Amino acid sequence: MMELADKQELADLRATVNELCGDAGDLAPARAMETAGVDHDPELWDMLGRQMGLACLGLPEQVGGLGGLAEIVTVSGALGATLAPVPFWSSTVLAGQILAALDPLPVDVLTELAEGEVGAAVVADPDGRWDPDRVPVHAHADGDGWRVTGRSHFVAGAGSAQHLVVAAQGTDGVDLFLVSPNDPAVTVLPQLSLDFTRPLASVELSGAATRRLSFGGAGAIAVQRGVDVALIALAAEQATGAQRCLDMTVSYAKLRHQFSRSIGSFQAVKHRLVDLLVQVEFAHSAVDRALASDNDPAAFSEAAAVAAAWCADAYRDVCAETIQLHGGIGFTWEHDAHLFFRRAHADAVLLGDGAFHRERIASLLSW
């Protein structure tokens, strides 16, 4: 992958994404998703993914990709601050990074993703996690080709995907297969999700025809790499989402008065805000630590699990306190805090909850 030059370029990238999301209405596109009936905002994705080129971030240079993990994290954080309803995480990051870890590369599919087409990764076990020992889809030979059968829940981006990247258990272990969602043997069923800014679906495969992408069980390694990158990108979203909630709460504490004083001057409120600040700062640090371990596969997986566990908990805690400290107005569904609250609780179980990732940390460190 071609890296961007320095921290200033990353800062410029973040500022540009922030500006474009602000011009698009800040949280307005996210709020509109409640009744939109689609799983992303196509106009916003056309602007960000195609025109600005975010769809190609982190993908191999030979397919038109640009940048690496630092750019993915920078953009994920910027998008998380406005809950932008675009398939960057599900398509460019999760599906794209899984495909980018294959050898040989599926150049044609990656090129289409880099140009803004949408892909979805069907990799979750029945509990919504990635566990190679519990892959719910099975592959079987059919003449000169392969077909896949099974059902996977909690697939982000499946409703608008042009490509389904399916992890399936075969004779040699877990391998990857490309499936068209237009195949009559494929059924995509939208699921009721707490977070309407990132809708999920279940994908049922009834002997769907495939294009085989990996052999000899190599798919498990590619999926793990893609999932680790996706967890770090998700953690970056969570950290910046928590940061925005904290900023929102601090501003409100300065403006809201009781007994002729701003509530931010009360010691009890100050202490709660400081506790939230500590969680947010540690969340940013967990993401930075994961970035620093990118060139060490063993450390990278452990750092991804740490970021996933810590940032999910921090985001939920900060969102809960944001609602509490906003008082009566914070408990109304119309308040922006609830958009973040929904995202925080949905993200906390996407690709595994905190308990699952803490167990993974213990396993990776041989505790």
BANU-716164 format. One line per 5 residues: number of its first residue (from 1); their letters; for each residue y, x, z of N, C-alpha, C. Coordinates in steps of 0.2 Angstrom, whole numbers, plus 5000, padded with zeros to 4 digits. Example, Ala and Ser with C-alpha at 12.3 -4.5 7.8 and 13.67 -1.06 7.14 Angstrom:
<sites>
1> as> 4972:5066:5039:4978:5062:5039:4984:5066:5039 ~ 4989:5064:5035:4995:5068:5036:5000:5064:5039
</sites>
This chain:
<sites>
1> mmela> 4994:5004:5000:5000:5000:5000:5006:5004:5000 ~ 5011:5002:4996:5018:5006:4996:5022:5004:5002 ~ 5024:5009:5006:5028:5007:5012:5035:5007:5011 ~ 5039:5003:5014:5046:5003:5013:5048:5009:5018 ~ 5054:5011:5016:5056:5018:5019:5057:5019:5026
6> dkqel> 5061:5015:5029:5063:5016:5036:5065:5010:5040 ~ 5067:5011:5046:5068:5005:5051:5074:5001:5048 ~ 5079:5005:5045:5085:5001:5042:5083:4996:5037 ~ 5078:4998:5033:5075:4994:5027:5072:4988:5031 ~ 5068:4989:5036:5065:4984:5039:5070:4979:5043
11> adlra> 5075:4982:5045:5081:4978:5048:5084:4974:5043 ~ 5085:4977:5037:5088:4973:5031:5083:4967:5029 ~ 5077:4969:5029:5072:4964:5027:5072:4958:5032 ~ 5072:4959:5038:5072:4954:5043:5079:4950:5043 ~ 5084:4953:5042:5091:4950:5041:5091:4945:5035
16> tvnel> 5088:4948:5029:5088:4943:5023:5084:4937:5024 ~ 5078:4938:5027:5073:4932:5029:5077:4927:5033 ~ 5080:4930:5039:5084:4926:5043:5089:4922:5040 ~ 5093:4925:5035:5098:4922:5032:5096:4917:5027 ~ 5090:4918:5023:5088:4913:5019:5085:4907:5023
21> cgdag> 5082:4908:5028:5079:4903:5032:5085:4899:5035 ~ 5090:4902:5037:5096:4898:5040:5099:4894:5035 ~ 5100:4897:5029:5103:4893:5023:5098:4887:5021 ~ 5092:4888:5022:5087:4882:5020:5087:4877:5026 ~ 5091:4878:5031:5092:4872:5036:5089:4874:5043
26> dlapa> 5087:4881:5044:5085:4883:5050:5078:4879:5052 ~ 5079:4875:5057:5073:4871:5059:5071:4865:5055 ~ 5076:4863:5051:5076:4857:5047:5069:4856:5043 ~ 5067:4862:5039:5061:4861:5036:5055:4860:5040 ~ 5055:4863:5046:5049:4862:5051:5049:4855:5053
31> ramet> 5055:4853:5055:5055:4846:5058:5053:4841:5052 ~ 5055:4842:5046:5053:4837:5040:5045:4837:5039 ~ 5042:4842:5041:5035:4842:5040:5031:4837:5044 ~ 5034:4834:5049:5030:4829:5053:5028:4823:5048 ~ 5033:4821:5043:5031:4816:5039:5031:4818:5031
36> agvdh> 5030:4824:5030:5030:4827:5023:5024:4825:5019 ~ 5018:4825:5023:5012:4823:5019:5009:4829:5016 ~ 5012:4835:5016:5009:4841:5013:5009:4847:5018 ~ 5005:4852:5017:5004:4857:5022:5009:4863:5021 ~ 5014:4863:5017:5019:4868:5017:5025:4865:5013
41> dpelw> 5031:4868:5014:5037:4866:5010:5037:4870:5003 ~ 5035:4867:4998:5035:4871:4991:5041:4874:4989 ~ 5047:4871:4990:5053:4874:4988:5055:4880:4992 ~ 5053:4880:4999:5055:4885:5003:5050:4891:5001 ~ 5044:4890:5000:5039:4895:4998:5041:4898:4991
46> dmlgr> 5043:4894:4987:5046:4896:4980:5051:4901:4981 ~ 5056:4900:4986:5062:4904:4987:5059:4910:4990 ~ 5055:4910:4996:5053:4915:5000:5048:4919:4997 ~ 5043:4916:4995:5037:4919:4992:5037:4922:4985 ~ 5040:4918:4981:5040:4920:4974:5047:4924:4972
51> qmgla> 5053:4920:4973:5059:4923:4971:5061:4930:4976 ~ 5060:4929:4982:5061:4935:4986:5055:4940:4986 ~ 5049:4937:4985:5043:4942:4984:5039:4943:4991 ~ 5040:4939:4996:5036:4939:5002:5029:4939:5001 ~ 5027:4935:4995:5020:4934:4994:5016:4940:4993
56> clglp> 5020:4945:4991:5016:4952:4989:5016:4957:4995 ~ 5019:4955:5000:5019:4960:5006:5013:4962:5009 ~ 5011:4968:5009:5005:4971:5012:4999:4971:5008 ~ 5000:4969:5001:4995:4969:4997:4995:4975:4993 ~ 4989:4977:4990:4989:4984:4986:4994:4984:4981
61> eqvgg> 4996:4991:4980:5001:4992:4975:4999:4990:4968 ~ 4992:4991:4966:4990:4990:4959:4990:4982:4957 ~ 4991:4978:4962:4992:4971:4961:4999:4968:4961 ~ 5003:4973:4962:5010:4971:4963:5013:4971:4970 ~ 5008:4973:4975:5010:4973:4982:5015:4978:4984
66> lggla> 5018:4977:4990:5024:4981:4992:5023:4981:5000 ~ 5024:4987:5003:5024:4987:5010:5018:4987:5013 ~ 5018:4987:5020:5012:4987:5024:5012:4983:5030 ~ 5009:4985:5035:5009:4981:5042:5016:4980:5045 ~ 5020:4985:5044:5027:4985:5047:5031:4979:5044
71> eivtv> 5030:4979:5037:5034:4973:5034:5031:4967:5035 ~ 5024:4966:5036:5021:4960:5037:5023:4957:5044 ~ 5023:4962:5049:5026:4960:5056:5033:4958:5056 ~ 5037:4962:5052:5044:4960:5052:5045:4953:5049 ~ 5042:4952:5044:5043:4945:5040:5040:4939:5045
76> sgalg> 5034:4941:5048:5031:4936:5052:5035:4934:5058 ~ 5039:4939:5061:5043:4938:5066:5049:4934:5064 ~ 5052:4935:5058:5058:4931:5056:5056:4924:5054 ~ 5050:4923:5051:5048:4916:5050:5046:4912:5056 ~ 5043:4916:5061:5042:4913:5067:5048:4910:5071
81> atlap> 5053:4913:5070:5059:4911:5074:5062:4904:5071 ~ 5060:4902:5065:5062:4896:5063:5056:4891:5061 ~ 5050:4894:5063:5044:4890:5062:5044:4888:5054 ~ 5046:4892:5050:5046:4891:5043:5039:4888:5040 ~ 5039:4882:5037:5032:4880:5035:5030:4882:5028
86> vpfws> 5028:4889:5028:5026:4892:5022:5020:4895:5023 ~ 5016:4896:5018:5009:4899:5019:5009:4907:5019 ~ 5014:4910:5021:5014:4917:5022:5008:4920:5026 ~ 5007:4917:5032:5002:4919:5037:4995:4918:5034 ~ 4994:4911:5032:4987:4909:5029:4985:4912:5023
91> stvla> 4990:4913:5018:4988:4916:5012:4989:4923:5011 ~ 4996:4925:5011:4997:4932:5010:4994:4937:5015 ~ 4994:4935:5022:4991:4939:5027:4984:4938:5028 ~ 4981:4932:5030:4974:4932:5032:4970:4932:5025 ~ 4971:4928:5021:4967:4928:5015:4968:4935:5011
96> gqila> 4974:4937:5010:4976:4943:5006:4974:4949:5009 ~ 4974:4950:5016:4972:4956:5019:4964:4956:5019 ~ 4961:4951:5019:4953:4951:5019:4951:4953:5012 ~ 4955:4951:5007:4953:4953:5000:4955:4960:4999 ~ 4960:4962:5002:4963:4969:5001:4958:4974:5004
101> aldpl> 4954:4972:5009:4949:4976:5012:4943:4977:5008 ~ 4942:4974:5002:4936:4974:4998:4936:4980:4994 ~ 4930:4983:4992:4929:4988:4987:4923:4986:4983 ~ 4924:4985:4976:4931:4985:4973:4935:4979:4974 ~ 4941:4980:4973:4946:4975:4974:4946:4969:4969
106> pvdvl> 4946:4963:4971:4947:4957:4966:4954:4957:4963 ~ 4955:4961:4959:4962:4962:4956:4965:4956:4954 ~ 4962:4952:4950:4965:4946:4947:4967:4941:4953 ~ 4963:4940:4958:4964:4935:4963:4970:4938:4967 ~ 4970:4944:4969:4975:4947:4973:4982:4947:4969
111> telae> 4982:4948:4962:4988:4947:4958:4991:4940:4959 ~ 4986:4935:4958:4989:4928:4959:4992:4927:4966 ~ 4989:4929:4971:4992:4928:4978:4998:4932:4978 ~ 4999:4938:4975:5005:4942:4976:5011:4938:4972 ~ 5009:4934:4967:5014:4931:4963:5016:4924:4966
116> gevga> 5012:4922:4972:5014:4916:4975:5009:4911:4975 ~ 5004:4911:4972:4998:4906:4972:4996:4906:4980 ~ 4993:4901:4982:4991:4900:4989:4983:4901:4989 ~ 4981:4905:4994:4974:4906:4996:4973:4904:5003 ~ 4967:4902:5005:4965:4901:5011:4958:4904:5013
121> avvad> 4958:4906:5019:4951:4910:5021:4947:4905:5025 ~ 4941:4904:5023:4936:4900:5027:4932:4904:5031 ~ 4934:4906:5037:4930:4911:5041:4929:4909:5048 ~ 4931:4903:5050:4931:4901:5057:4924:4899:5059 ~ 4922:4901:5065:4916:4898:5067:4917:4891:5070
126> pdgrw> 4912:4887:5073:4913:4880:5075:4919:4880:5081 ~ 4920:4885:5084:4925:4885:5089:4932:4888:5087 ~ 4933:4889:5080:4939:4891:5077:4940:4899:5078 ~ 4935:4903:5079:4936:4910:5080:4932:4913:5074 ~ 4933:4920:5074:4929:4924:5069:4924:4927:5073
131> dpdrv> 4918:4925:5072:4912:4928:5075:4907:4929:5070 ~ 4905:4935:5067:4900:4936:5062:4893:4933:5063 ~ 4892:4933:5070:4885:4930:5072:4885:4922:5072 ~ 4891:4919:5070:4891:4912:5071:4894:4909:5064 ~ 4894:4912:5059:4897:4910:5053:4893:4903:5051
136> pvhah> 4897:4898:5050:4894:4891:5048:4893:4890:5041 ~ 4894:4895:5037:4892:4894:5030:4887:4898:5027 ~ 4882:4896:5023:4877:4900:5021:4877:4900:5013 ~ 4875:4906:5011:4875:4907:5004:4867:4908:5001 ~ 4866:4905:4995:4859:4905:4993:4860:4907:4985
141> adgdg> 4855:4910:4983:4855:4912:4975:4853:4906:4971 ~ 4856:4905:4966:4855:4900:4961:4855:4902:4954 ~ 4849:4904:4952:4849:4908:4945:4852:4914:4945 ~ 4857:4915:4941:4861:4922:4941:4867:4921:4945 ~ 4868:4916:4949:4874:4915:4953:4872:4914:4960
146> wrvtg> 4877:4912:4964:4877:4910:4971:4880:4904:4972 ~ 4878:4900:4977:4881:4894:4980:4881:4894:4987 ~ 4886:4891:4990:4887:4891:4997:4887:4884:5000 ~ 4885:4883:5006:4884:4877:5009:4886:4878:5017 ~ 4890:4873:5019:4892:4873:5026:4898:4870:5027
151> rshfv> 4900:4870:5033:4907:4867:5035:4911:4871:5040 ~ 4917:4872:5038:4921:4876:5043:4927:4872:5045 ~ 4929:4872:5051:4935:4868:5053:4941:4873:5054 ~ 4946:4871:5055:4952:4875:5057:4954:4880:5052 ~ 4955:4877:5046:4956:4882:5040:4964:4880:5038
156> agags> 4968:4885:5040:4975:4885:5038:4976:4886:5031 ~ 4981:4881:5028:4983:4882:5021:4978:4879:5016 ~ 4972:4876:5018:4967:4874:5013:4969:4868:5009 ~ 4974:4864:5012:4976:4858:5008:4980:4860:5002 ~ 4983:4865:5001:4987:4867:4995:4984:4873:4992
161> aqhlv> 4978:4876:4994:4976:4882:4991:4973:4882:4984 ~ 4974:4887:4980:4971:4887:4974:4965:4891:4974 ~ 4964:4895:4979:4958:4899:4980:4955:4898:4987 ~ 4949:4898:4988:4946:4898:4995:4942:4904:4995 ~ 4943:4908:5000:4939:4915:5002:4935:4913:5007
166> vaaqg> 4928:4913:5006:4923:4910:5010:4919:4916:5013 ~ 4918:4916:5019:4913:4921:5022:4907:4917:5023 ~ 4901:4919:5021:4895:4916:5021:4889:4920:5023 ~ 4885:4918:5027:4879:4922:5029:4874:4922:5023 ~ 4872:4928:5021:4867:4928:5015:4861:4932:5018
171> tdgvd> 4857:4934:5013:4851:4938:5015:4853:4945:5017 ~ 4858:4948:5016:4860:4955:5018:4865:4955:5024 ~ 4867:4949:5026:4872:4948:5031:4878:4944:5029 ~ 4884:4945:5031:4890:4941:5029:4893:4944:5023 ~ 4894:4940:5018:4897:4942:5012:4903:4937:5010
176> lflvs> 4907:4939:5006:4913:4935:5004:4912:4932:4997 ~ 4914:4926:4996:4913:4922:4990:4920:4919:4988 ~ 4921:4918:4982:4927:4915:4980:4925:4908:4977 ~ 4928:4903:4980:4927:4896:4978:4933:4892:4976 ~ 4932:4888:4971:4938:4884:4969:4938:4877:4973
181> pndpa> 4944:4875:4976:4944:4869:4979:4943:4863:4975 ~ 4944:4864:4968:4943:4859:4964:4936:4857:4962 ~ 4931:4861:4964:4924:4860:4963:4922:4854:4966 ~ 4918:4849:4963:4916:4843:4966:4912:4844:4972 ~ 4909:4850:4973:4905:4851:4979:4909:4853:4985
186> vtvlp> 4916:4853:4984:4920:4855:4989:4925:4850:4992 ~ 4925:4848:4998:4929:4843:5001:4933:4846:5006 ~ 4940:4845:5005:4945:4848:5010:4948:4841:5014 ~ 4946:4841:5020:4948:4836:5025:4954:4838:5029 ~ 4960:4835:5029:4965:4837:5033:4963:4835:5041
191> qlsld> 4965:4839:5045:4964:4837:5052:4971:4836:5056 ~ 4970:4832:5061:4976:4830:5065:4977:4836:5069 ~ 4983:4839:5069:4985:4845:5072:4991:4844:5076 ~ 4991:4848:5082:4997:4847:5087:5003:4850:5083 ~ 5002:4855:5079:5008:4858:5076:5008:4856:5069
196> ftrpl> 5013:4852:5067:5013:4849:5060:5016:4854:5055 ~ 5019:4860:5058:5022:4865:5054:5017:4870:5051 ~ 5011:4869:5054:5005:4873:5051:4999:4869:5051 ~ 4998:4864:5046:4992:4860:5046:4986:4863:5045 ~ 4981:4861:5048:4974:4863:5047:4970:4858:5044
201> asvel> 4964:4861:5041:4959:4856:5037:4952:4859:5039 ~ 4947:4854:5038:4940:4857:5038:4938:4857:5030 ~ 4934:4862:5029:4932:4863:5022:4924:4862:5022 ~ 4922:4857:5018:4915:4856:5018:4912:4858:5011 ~ 4907:4862:5011:4904:4865:5005:4897:4863:5004
206> sgaat> 4896:4859:4999:4889:4856:4997:4886:4859:4991 ~ 4884:4866:4992:4881:4869:4986:4887:4871:4981 ~ 4893:4873:4983:4898:4874:4979:4897:4881:4975 ~ 4898:4881:4968:4898:4887:4964:4903:4892:4967 ~ 4901:4899:4966:4905:4904:4969:4905:4910:4964
211> rrlsf> 4910:4914:4965:4910:4921:4963:4909:4926:4968 ~ 4904:4930:4968:4903:4934:4974:4908:4940:4974 ~ 4911:4941:4980:4916:4947:4980:4913:4953:4984 ~ 4908:4952:4988:4905:4958:4991:4898:4958:4992 ~ 4895:4963:4993:4887:4964:4993:4885:4968:4999
216> ggaga> 4879:4967:5001:4876:4971:5007:4879:4970:5013 ~ 4882:4964:5015:4885:4962:5021:4892:4966:5022 ~ 4895:4968:5017:4901:4971:5018:4907:4966:5019 ~ 4906:4960:5019:4911:4955:5020:4913:4955:5027 ~ 4909:4956:5032:4910:4956:5039:4916:4961:5040
221> iavqr> 4915:4967:5038:4920:4972:5039:4927:4970:5036 ~ 4927:4967:5030:4933:4965:5027:4936:4960:5031 ~ 4933:4955:5033:4935:4949:5037:4938:4952:5043 ~ 4935:4956:5047:4937:4959:5053:4944:4962:5052 ~ 4945:4966:5047:4951:4969:5046:4957:4964:5045
226> gvdva> 4955:4959:5040:4960:4954:5039:4962:4950:5045 ~ 4957:4949:5049:4958:4945:5055:4962:4949:5060 ~ 4961:4955:5061:4965:4959:5065:4972:4959:5063 ~ 4974:4960:5057:4981:4960:5054:4984:4953:5055 ~ 4980:4948:5054:4982:4941:5055:4984:4940:5062
231> liala> 4980:4943:5067:4982:4942:5074:4988:4945:5076 ~ 4989:4951:5073:4995:4955:5075:5001:4951:5072 ~ 5001:4949:5066:5006:4945:5063:5007:4938:5067 ~ 5002:4935:5069:5003:4929:5073:5006:4931:5080 ~ 5005:4937:5083:5008:4939:5089:5015:4940:5088
236> aeqat> 5017:4943:5082:5024:4944:5080:5028:4937:5080 ~ 5025:4932:5077:5028:4926:5077:5029:4923:5084 ~ 5024:4924:5088:5024:4922:5095:5029:4925:5099 ~ 5030:4932:5098:5035:4935:5102:5042:4933:5100 ~ 5043:4932:5093:5050:4930:5091:5051:4923:5093
241> gaqrc> 5046:4919:5092:5047:4912:5094:5049:4911:5102 ~ 5045:4915:5106:5047:4915:5113:5054:4918:5114 ~ 5056:4923:5110:5063:4926:5111:5068:4920:5109 ~ 5067:4916:5104:5071:4911:5102:5072:4906:5108 ~ 5066:4904:5111:5066:4899:5116:5070:4902:5122
246> ldmtv> 5069:4908:5124:5073:4911:5129:5080:4911:5128 ~ 5082:4913:5122:5089:4913:5120:5092:4906:5121 ~ 5088:4901:5118:5090:4894:5119:5091:4892:5126 ~ 5087:4894:5130:5087:4892:5137:5093:4896:5141 ~ 5094:4902:5140:5100:4906:5143:5106:4903:5141
251> syakl> 5107:4901:5134:5113:4898:5132:5114:4891:5136 ~ 5109:4887:5136:5109:4881:5140:5111:4882:5147 ~ 5108:4887:5150:5110:4888:5157:5117:4890:5159 ~ 5120:4893:5154:5127:4895:5154:5132:4889:5153 ~ 5129:4884:5149:5134:4878:5148:5133:4872:5152
256> rhqfs> 5127:4871:5155:5125:4865:5159:5128:4867:5166 ~ 5132:4862:5169:5135:4863:5175:5132:4857:5180 ~ 5131:4860:5186:5129:4855:5192:5133:4858:5198 ~ 5136:4853:5202:5140:4855:5208:5145:4860:5206 ~ 5148:4858:5200:5154:4862:5197:5152:4870:5196
261> rsigs> 5146:4871:5195:5144:4878:5193:5139:4877:5187 ~ 5139:4883:5183:5133:4883:5178:5127:4884:5182 ~ 5122:4881:5179:5115:4881:5182:5112:4888:5182 ~ 5115:4892:5177:5113:4899:5177:5115:4904:5182 ~ 5120:4901:5186:5122:4905:5192:5118:4904:5198
266> fqavk> 5113:4899:5198:5109:4898:5204:5103:4903:5204 ~ 5102:4905:5210:5097:4911:5210:5090:4909:5208 ~ 5088:4903:5209:5081:4901:5207:5081:4901:5199 ~ 5086:4899:5196:5086:4899:5189:5086:4906:5186 ~ 5090:4910:5189:5090:4917:5187:5084:4920:5187
271> hrlvd> 5080:4919:5193:5073:4922:5194:5069:4920:5188 ~ 5069:4914:5187:5064:4911:5182:5066:4914:5175 ~ 5072:4915:5173:5074:4917:5167:5072:4925:5166 ~ 5073:4928:5172:5071:4935:5172:5063:4936:5171 ~ 5059:4931:5174:5052:4931:5173:5050:4930:5166
276> llvqv> 5054:4926:5162:5053:4924:5155:5055:4931:5151 ~ 5060:4934:5153:5062:4940:5149:5057:4945:5150 ~ 5054:4946:5155:5048:4951:5156:5043:4949:5151 ~ 5041:4943:5151:5035:4941:5147:5037:4942:5139 ~ 5043:4941:5137:5045:4942:5130:5045:4949:5129
281> efahs> 5048:4953:5133:5048:4960:5132:5041:4963:5131 ~ 5037:4961:5135:5030:4964:5135:5027:4961:5128 ~ 5028:4955:5126:5026:4953:5120:5028:4957:5114 ~ 5034:4959:5114:5037:4963:5109:5033:4970:5109 ~ 5032:4972:5115:5029:4979:5116:5022:4979:5114
286> avdra> 5018:4973:5115:5011:4973:5113:5011:4973:5105 ~ 5016:4970:5102:5016:4970:5094:5018:4977:5092 ~ 5022:4981:5095:5024:4987:5093:5018:4992:5094 ~ 5014:4991:5100:5008:4995:5101:5003:4994:5096 ~ 5002:4988:5093:4998:4987:5088:5000:4990:5082
291> lasdn> 5006:4990:5080:5009:4993:5074:5007:5001:5075 ~ 5008:5004:5080:5007:5011:5081:5000:5013:5080 ~ 4995:5008:5081:4988:5010:5080:4985:5009:5073 ~ 4989:5008:5068:4987:5005:5062:4982:5010:5059 ~ 4983:5017:5060:4979:5022:5057:4972:5023:5060
296> dpaaf> 4971:5020:5066:4965:5021:5070:4961:5015:5070 ~ 4956:5014:5066:4952:5007:5066:4950:5005:5073 ~ 4947:5009:5077:4945:5007:5084:4950:5005:5088 ~ 4956:5009:5088:4961:5007:5092:4965:5001:5090 ~ 4965:5000:5083:4968:4994:5080:4965:4988:5082
301> seaaa> 4959:4987:5082:4955:4981:5084:4957:4979:5091 ~ 4957:4984:5096:4958:4983:5103:4966:4981:5104 ~ 4970:4984:5100:4977:4983:5101:4979:4976:5098 ~ 4975:4974:5093:4976:4967:5090:4974:4962:5095 ~ 4968:4963:5098:4966:4959:5103:4970:4958:5109
306> vaaaw> 4973:4964:5111:4978:4964:5117:4984:4960:5115 ~ 4987:4961:5109:4993:4957:5106:4991:4950:5106 ~ 4985:4948:5104:4984:4941:5103:4983:4938:5110 ~ 4980:4941:5115:4980:4938:5121:4986:4937:5125 ~ 4990:4943:5125:4996:4943:5129:5002:4938:5125
311> caday> 5003:4939:5119:5008:4935:5116:5007:4928:5116 ~ 5000:4926:5115:4999:4918:5116:5001:4916:5122 ~ 4999:4919:5128:5000:4917:5134:5008:4917:5136 ~ 5011:4922:5133:5019:4923:5134:5022:4917:5131 ~ 5020:4915:5125:5024:4910:5121:5023:4903:5124
316> rdvca> 5017:4902:5126:5016:4895:5130:5020:4895:5136 ~ 5020:4900:5140:5024:4900:5146:5031:4899:5145 ~ 5034:4903:5140:5041:4903:5139:5043:4896:5137 ~ 5039:4893:5132:5040:4886:5130:5040:4881:5135 ~ 5035:4882:5140:5035:4877:5145:5041:4877:5150
321> etiql> 5043:4883:5151:5049:4884:5155:5055:4882:5152 ~ 5055:4883:5145:5061:4881:5141:5062:4873:5142 ~ 5057:4870:5142:5057:4862:5142:5059:4861:5150 ~ 5057:4864:5154:5058:4862:5161:5066:4864:5163 ~ 5068:4870:5161:5075:4872:5162:5080:4868:5158
326> hggig> 5078:4865:5153:5083:4860:5149:5083:4853:5153 ~ 5079:4852:5158:5080:4846:5162:5078:4840:5157 ~ 5081:4834:5158:5080:4828:5155:5080:4829:5148 ~ 5085:4832:5145:5085:4832:5137:5079:4836:5135 ~ 5077:4841:5138:5071:4845:5136:5065:4841:5135
331> ftweh> 5064:4836:5139:5058:4832:5139:5058:4827:5133 ~ 5063:4826:5129:5064:4822:5123:5060:4825:5117 ~ 5057:4821:5113:5053:4824:5107:5059:4827:5102 ~ 5065:4824:5103:5070:4826:5098:5072:4833:5099 ~ 5071:4836:5105:5074:4842:5106:5070:4848:5103
336> dahlf> 5073:4853:5100:5070:4858:5097:5064:4862:5101 ~ 5065:4862:5107:5060:4865:5111:5053:4863:5110 ~ 5052:4856:5108:5045:4854:5107:5042:4856:5100 ~ 5046:4858:5096:5044:4861:5090:5040:4868:5091 ~ 5044:4872:5096:5041:4878:5098:5035:4877:5102
341> frrah> 5035:4872:5107:5030:4870:5111:5023:4869:5107 ~ 5024:4865:5102:5018:4863:5098:5015:4869:5095 ~ 5020:4873:5092:5017:4879:5088:5014:4884:5093 ~ 5017:4885:5099:5014:4889:5104:5007:4887:5106 ~ 5006:4881:5107:4999:4879:5110:4994:4879:5104
346> adavl> 4996:4877:5098:4992:4878:5092:4990:4885:5091 ~ 4995:4889:5091:4994:4897:5089:4989:4900:5094 ~ 4989:4897:5101:4986:4900:5106:4978:4900:5105 ~ 4976:4895:5101:4969:4895:5100:4967:4896:5093 ~ 4972:4898:5088:4970:4900:5081:4967:4907:5081
351> lgdga> 4961:4907:5078:4957:4913:5078:4954:4915:5085 ~ 4954:4911:5090:4951:4912:5096:4957:4912:5102 ~ 4955:4909:5107:4960:4909:5113:4960:4915:5117 ~ 4964:4916:5122:4965:4922:5126:4959:4924:5129 ~ 4955:4920:5132:4948:4922:5135:4944:4925:5130
356> fhrer> 4944:4923:5124:4939:4926:5119:4942:4933:5117 ~ 4949:4934:5117:4951:4940:5115:4951:4945:5121 ~ 4951:4943:5127:4950:4947:5133:4943:4949:5133 ~ 4938:4945:5132:4931:4947:5131:4930:4952:5126 ~ 4934:4951:5120:4933:4956:5115:4936:4963:5117
361> iasll> 4941:4963:5121:4944:4969:5123:4939:4973:5127 ~ 4936:4969:5132:4931:4972:5137:4925:4975:5133 ~ 4923:4972:5127:4918:4974:5123:4920:4981:5119 ~ 4926:4980:5116:4928:4986:5113:4929:4992:5117 ~ 4931:4991:5123:4932:4997:5128:4926:4998:5132
366> sw> 4920:4995:5131:4914:4996:5134:4915:4995:5142 ~ 4919:4990:5144:4919:4989:5151:4913:4985:5154
</sites>
